[in-house]
Amino acid sequence: MTDTLTAVPEQKTSRTRTGFALAITGITVMMAAASAPSPFYPVLQQRLGLDPGTITGIFAVYAVVLLAALLTMGSLSDHLGRRPVISAGFAVLALSVLLFWHADSVGLLYGARALQGLASGILLSALSAAIADLEPANRPGSAAVWNSVAPMAGLAIGAIAAGAVLDVAADPLLVVFAPLVVAFVALAGAAWLAPETWPRHEGWAASLRPRVAIPAPVRRLFLVSAPAVLAGWATGGLFLSLGASIVRTQFGVADHLWQGLAISLLAGSGGVAAFLIRKRSARQITIYGTSALAVGTALTLAALALHSLPAYLVAVIVAGTGFGTAFMGVLRSIAPAVEPGQRAEVFASIYTVAYLAFGVPAVLAGVLVPVLTLGVTAYGYGVAVIVFAAAAALLRVRARA
């Protein structure tokens, strides 16, 4: 089969630039929709009389279904083409956001988040592969940067915007989720404006068998890098599931803007740091990221002990720089060694590890909160992240690649 890059002119054509921008925009808005519900969780908890375990369950069903989608449909765009998979994913995402907007029961909340997880699992690998396919020839390595910066930017925008709207809008659900529905419908159509970078071919049905496939040339590097992904996304899972509740209960801050700010600072500082450090080697970036995760998480625990919100927010920024850069270092290490026809499959495997770390610890935390209290659970979770991040840093220091 001819290389997919032969289907895309080496010079930057108008359609190639459009496709590259659309893929980056798509993954940014998709991740904004992933974090936008987080500031609403304390409100929903009070309105529907939910316990913390149910809240983290609503959060976790998104991650669990997303994982299942990655394992079964993560490589679909390697067989059906990028455009039809991306278009269908955004159509499903629009429906999921519409359901969350109108959800008035626990069952509907679970259903909306499950559908969102399905769509996101389909889209994550396809969009990441499209960004890699359409990377400008005169900017090698930019795909890895955007595949790291765009998700962080989306998480930051979704959380801070939702928190601000909750404090000022009479109908915050309408203000936050109606534009997202429109955006996803528009993106479903706009996907067809981009050039197709991988032609349809046989094998799509067989690809639906659940699996995590890592090509032999990058297998060792993937194993060395996995702890960095686990440490970073476990931190993200804590903040997106319980971050708003931590600010409300541990610091006594009722304003939703401040609750959303903690989540936004984590992801936003990750995106900024990933951009600023982009010219360093993949190994240096990963070592910095895992070290910053360990140090930043330790500082957040110290701030919790001191009951200091300003110190806590500063510590979140430090941890956030690790969240973004550790993941970018992994992508920079692995992506260049992957054949074009295996990109979606490999990105699906990377995100499978990421969302295992994103969802499983958060579910355990939700189960433990009613037993141990939120504060004690946050301390235990933080210590686990510190240990894992430090181990990941040491592992990468000892590795040559």
C-alpha positions in Angstrom: 0.0 0.0 0.0 1.3 3.5 -0.8 2.3 5.6 2.1 -0.5 7.9 3.3 1.8 10.9 3.1 1.8 10.5 -0.7 -1.9 11.5 -0.5 -0.9 14.8 1.1 1.3 17.2 -0.9 4.5 18.1 0.9 3.9 21.8 0.4 1.3 23.3 2.7 -1.9 23.4 0.5 -5.0 25.3 1.6 -6.9 22.0 2.4 -3.9 20.6 4.3 -3.7 23.7 6.5 -7.5 23.6 6.9 -7.4 20.0 7.9 -4.5 20.5 10.4 -6.4 23.4 12.0 -9.7 21.6 12.1 -8.1 18.5 13.8 -6.4 20.7 16.5 -9.7 22.7 17.0 -11.7 19.4 17.2 -9.5 17.9 19.9 -9.5 21.2 21.9 -13.3 21.5 21.9 -13.7 17.8 22.6 -11.5 18.1 25.7 -13.3 21.3 26.8 -16.5 19.3 26.8 -14.8 16.7 28.9 -13.9 19.2 31.7 -17.0 21.5 31.4 -19.2 19.1 33.6 -16.7 19.1 36.5 -17.7 22.5 38.0 -21.3 21.3 37.8 -20.7 18.2 39.9 -21.1 20.0 43.3 -24.3 21.6 42.0 -25.7 18.4 40.8 -24.7 16.7 44.0 -26.8 19.2 46.0 -29.7 19.4 43.5 -30.1 15.6 43.2 -28.9 14.6 46.6 -26.0 12.5 45.4 -23.1 11.2 47.4 -19.4 11.6 46.4 -19.3 8.0 45.2 -22.1 8.6 42.7 -20.4 11.8 41.5 -17.1 10.0 40.8 -19.2 7.2 39.2 -20.7 9.7 36.8 -17.2 10.9 36.1 -15.8 7.4 35.8 -18.4 6.0 33.4 -17.0 8.4 30.9 -13.5 7.1 31.3 -14.6 3.4 31.4 -16.7 3.6 28.2 -13.9 5.7 26.6 -11.5 2.9 27.4 -13.8 0.3 25.9 -14.1 2.4 22.7 -10.4 2.9 22.4 -9.8 -0.9 22.8 -12.4 -1.8 20.2 -12.7 1.2 17.8 -9.4 3.0 18.4 -7.9 1.9 15.1 -11.1 2.3 12.9 -9.7 5.3 11.1 -6.7 3.2 10.0 -9.2 1.2 8.0 -12.2 3.4 7.2 -10.3 6.7 6.7 -9.9 9.6 9.1 -12.8 11.8 7.8 -15.8 9.4 8.2 -14.7 8.3 11.7 -14.1 11.9 12.9 -17.4 13.1 11.4 -19.4 10.2 13.1 -17.6 10.8 16.4 -18.5 14.4 16.5 -22.2 13.6 15.7 -22.3 11.2 18.6 -20.6 13.8 20.8 -23.2 16.4 20.0 -25.9 14.0 21.1 -24.1 13.2 24.4 -23.8 16.9 25.2 -27.4 17.5 24.4 -28.4 14.7 26.8 -26.2 16.1 29.6 -27.7 19.5 29.1 -31.2 18.1 29.7 -30.4 15.4 32.2 -32.6 15.6 35.3 -31.8 12.2 36.9 -28.9 10.0 37.8 -29.7 7.6 35.0 -29.6 10.3 32.3 -26.3 11.7 33.7 -24.8 8.2 33.4 -26.2 7.8 29.9 -24.9 11.2 28.7 -21.4 10.6 30.1 -21.3 7.1 28.7 -22.2 8.3 25.3 -19.6 11.1 25.6 -17.0 8.5 26.5 -17.9 6.4 23.4 -17.6 9.4 21.1 -14.3 10.6 22.7 -12.8 7.2 22.5 -13.5 7.1 18.8 -12.2 10.6 18.3 -9.1 10.7 20.4 -7.0 8.3 18.3 -8.5 9.5 14.9 -7.9 13.2 15.6 -4.4 12.5 17.0 -3.5 10.5 13.9 -4.9 13.2 11.7 -2.8 15.8 13.4 0.3 13.6 12.8 -0.7 12.9 9.2 -1.2 16.6 8.4 1.9 17.9 10.2 3.5 20.7 8.2 6.7 19.4 6.5 8.6 22.5 7.5 7.7 22.1 11.2 8.7 18.5 12.2 7.7 17.6 15.7 4.8 20.1 15.7 2.2 17.3 15.7 3.5 16.0 19.1 3.3 19.6 20.5 -0.2 20.1 19.3 -1.3 16.7 20.4 -0.2 17.7 23.9 -1.1 21.4 24.0 -4.5 21.2 22.4 -6.0 18.7 25.0 -4.6 20.7 27.9 -5.9 23.9 26.5 -9.4 22.3 26.0 -9.5 21.0 29.6 -8.5 24.4 30.9 -11.0 26.3 28.8 -13.9 24.0 29.6 -13.4 24.1 33.4 -12.8 27.9 33.8 -15.6 28.8 31.4 -18.1 26.5 33.1 -17.1 27.8 36.5 -17.5 31.4 35.5 -20.9 30.8 33.8 -22.2 29.0 36.9 -21.6 32.2 39.0 -23.3 34.6 36.6 -25.8 32.9 34.3 -29.5 32.3 35.1 -29.4 29.1 33.1 -25.8 27.9 33.1 -26.5 24.6 31.5 -28.0 26.4 28.5 -25.1 28.8 28.2 -22.4 26.1 28.5 -23.8 23.1 26.6 -25.9 24.7 23.8 -22.8 26.2 22.1 -21.0 22.8 22.5 -23.9 21.0 20.7 -23.7 23.6 17.8 -19.9 23.3 17.7 -19.9 19.5 17.5 -22.5 19.5 14.7 -20.4 22.0 12.8 -17.3 20.0 13.3 -19.0 16.8 12.1 -19.7 18.6 8.8 -16.4 20.4 8.7 -14.4 17.1 8.9 -15.2 16.6 5.2 -13.4 19.8 4.2 -10.1 18.3 5.2 -8.1 16.0 2.9 -8.4 12.3 3.5 -4.9 11.2 4.7 -5.5 7.4 5.0 -7.6 5.5 2.4 -10.2 2.9 3.2 -9.1 -0.7 3.1 -10.0 -4.1 4.4 -9.8 -5.3 7.9 -12.1 -2.9 9.8 -14.3 -5.6 11.3 -11.3 -7.6 12.6 -10.0 -4.4 14.1 -13.0 -4.2 16.5 -11.6 -7.1 18.5 -10.4 -5.6 21.9 -6.7 -5.3 22.0 -3.7 -3.1 22.8 -1.3 -3.3 19.9 2.2 -1.8 20.1 4.5 -2.3 17.0 7.8 -4.1 17.9 10.0 -1.1 17.1 8.4 1.1 19.8 7.4 -1.6 22.3 10.3 -1.1 24.7 10.0 2.7 24.5 6.3 2.4 25.2 6.9 0.3 28.3 9.5 2.7 29.6 7.1 5.7 29.0 3.9 4.1 30.4 4.7 5.1 34.1 4.9 8.8 33.0 1.5 8.6 31.3 0.0 6.8 34.4 1.3 9.4 36.9 0.2 12.4 34.8 -3.3 11.3 33.9 -3.9 10.0 37.5 -3.4 13.5 38.6 -5.8 14.8 35.9 -8.4 12.3 37.0 -8.2 13.5 40.6 -8.8 17.1 39.7 -11.5 16.5 37.1 -13.5 14.3 39.5 -12.9 15.8 42.9 -11.1 19.1 42.2 -14.1 21.3 42.6 -15.2 19.5 45.7 -11.7 19.9 47.3 -11.8 23.7 46.8 -15.4 23.9 48.2 -14.9 21.7 51.2 -11.3 22.0 52.2 -11.0 25.7 51.6 -14.6 26.8 52.1 -14.8 28.5 48.7 -18.4 28.5 47.3 -17.7 30.5 44.1 -17.8 28.2 41.1 -15.2 30.3 39.3 -12.6 29.4 41.9 -13.6 25.7 41.8 -13.2 25.6 38.1 -9.9 27.6 38.3 -8.1 24.8 40.1 -8.9 22.4 37.2 -8.1 25.1 34.7 -4.8 25.9 36.2 -3.7 22.3 36.1 -4.5 21.8 32.5 -3.6 25.4 31.4 -0.1 25.4 32.9 0.4 22.0 31.3 -0.4 23.4 27.9 1.8 26.4 28.4 4.7 24.4 29.7 4.5 21.9 26.8 4.7 24.8 24.3 7.6 26.5 26.1 9.7 23.3 26.5 8.9 21.9 23.0 12.5 22.3 21.7 14.0 20.1 24.3 14.6 16.4 23.7 11.8 13.9 24.4 13.8 12.4 27.2 14.5 15.8 28.9 10.8 16.7 28.6 9.7 13.5 30.2 12.1 13.7 33.0 11.1 17.3 33.7 7.4 16.4 33.5 7.5 13.5 35.9 9.7 15.4 38.4 7.3 18.4 38.3 4.4 16.1 38.9 6.1 14.7 42.1 7.1 18.1 43.4 3.9 19.8 42.5 1.7 17.1 44.1 3.8 17.2 47.3 3.3 21.0 47.4 -0.5 20.6 47.0 -0.6 18.3 50.0 1.4 20.8 52.0 -1.0 23.6 51.0 -4.0 21.4 52.0 -2.4 20.9 55.4 -1.9 24.7 55.8 -5.4 25.4 54.5 -4.0 28.0 52.1 -5.8 28.4 48.8 -3.2 30.7 47.2 -0.5 28.2 48.0 -2.7 25.4 46.7 -3.2 27.1 43.4 0.5 27.8 43.0 1.2 24.1 43.7 -1.4 23.1 41.1 0.4 25.2 38.5 3.7 23.3 39.3 1.9 19.9 39.1 0.2 21.1 35.9 3.5 21.8 34.1 4.3 18.1 34.8 0.9 16.9 33.6 1.3 18.5 30.2 5.0 17.9 29.6 5.2 14.3 30.8 2.6 13.4 28.2 4.2 15.4 25.4 7.6 13.8 26.1 6.0 10.4 25.6 4.4 11.4 22.4 7.6 12.9 21.1 9.4 9.7 21.9 7.0 7.3 20.3 5.2 9.1 17.4 8.2 9.5 15.0 8.9 5.7 15.1 5.4 4.7 14.1 4.4 3.9 10.6 1.5 6.0 9.2 -0.9 3.1 8.9 -0.4 2.2 12.5 -0.8 5.7 14.0 -4.5 5.5 15.2 -3.8 2.1 16.7 -0.7 3.3 18.6 -2.5 6.5 19.8 -5.3 4.3 21.0 -2.9 2.3 23.0 -1.3 5.4 24.6 -4.7 6.8 25.5 -5.8 3.4 26.9 -3.0 3.7 29.4 -3.9 7.3 30.0 -7.5 6.8 30.7 -6.9 3.7 32.9 -4.9 6.1 35.1 -7.6 8.8 34.6 -10.6 6.7 35.6 -9.7 3.8 37.9 -8.0 5.8 40.7 -10.8 8.4 40.6 -13.4 5.6 41.1 -11.5 4.2 44.1 -11.2 7.7 45.5 -15.0 8.2 45.2 -15.6 4.9 47.1 -13.1 5.9 49.8 -14.4 9.5 50.4 -17.5 8.5 52.4 -15.3 6.2 54.5 -12.1 8.2 55.0 -13.4 11.8 54.2 -12.4 13.9 51.2 -9.3 15.3 52.9 -7.8 12.0 53.9 -8.6 10.5 50.5 -6.9 13.4 48.7 -3.7 13.0 50.9 -3.6 9.2 50.1 -4.2 9.8 46.4 -1.5 12.5 46.4 1.1 10.3 48.1 0.5 7.6 45.5 1.0 10.0 42.6 4.2 11.3 44.2 5.7 7.8 44.5 4.6 6.9 41.0 5.8 10.1 39.4 9.2 9.9 41.2 9.6 6.3 40.0 8.7 7.2 36.4 11.3 10.0 36.5 14.0 7.7 37.8 13.1 5.1 35.2 13.4 7.6 32.4 16.7 8.9 33.8 18.2 5.4 33.7 16.8 4.8 30.1 19.0 5.9 27.2 16.1 6.9 25.0 
